[in-house]
């Protein structure tokens, strides 16, 4: 399960990076970044 969270987080961060350079994406890029950070934090918390 931990690996899955990291994969999702990486995909969301990559999506955020692509969306950041696309001007028409609006607030979606920030939502993706927040979701990715939450997924990473959950992975770190569950590992501890």
C-alpha positions in Angstrom: 0.0 0.0 0.0 2.9 2.3 0.8 4.3 2.0 -2.7 0.9 2.8 -4.2 0.7 6.1 -2.3 4.1 7.1 -3.5 3.2 6.2 -7.1 0.0 8.3 -6.9 1.9 11.2 -5.3 4.6 11.2 -8.0 1.9 11.0 -10.8 0.1 14.0 -9.2 3.3 16.0 -8.8 4.1 15.4 -12.4 0.6 16.4 -13.4 1.0 19.5 -11.3 4.3 20.3 -13.0 2.7 20.0 -16.5 -0.4 21.9 -15.4 1.8 24.7 -13.9 3.1 25.5 -17.4 -0.3 25.4 -19.0 -2.0 28.7 -18.4 -5.6 27.5 -18.8 -5.6 25.0 -16.0 -6.7 27.3 -13.3 -6.8 26.1 -9.7 -6.6 22.4 -10.6 -2.8 22.5 -10.5 -2.9 23.6 -6.8 -5.4 21.0 -5.9 -3.2 18.3 -7.5 -0.2 19.5 -5.5 -2.2 19.4 -2.2 -3.4 15.9 -2.9 0.1 14.8 -3.7 1.5 16.3 -0.5 -1.3 14.6 1.5 -0.5 11.2 -0.1 3.2 11.6 0.7 2.4 12.6 4.3 0.2 9.6 4.7 3.0 7.3 3.4 5.4 8.8 5.9 3.0 8.6 8.8 2.1 4.9 8.0 5.8 4.0 7.7 6.6 5.4 11.2 
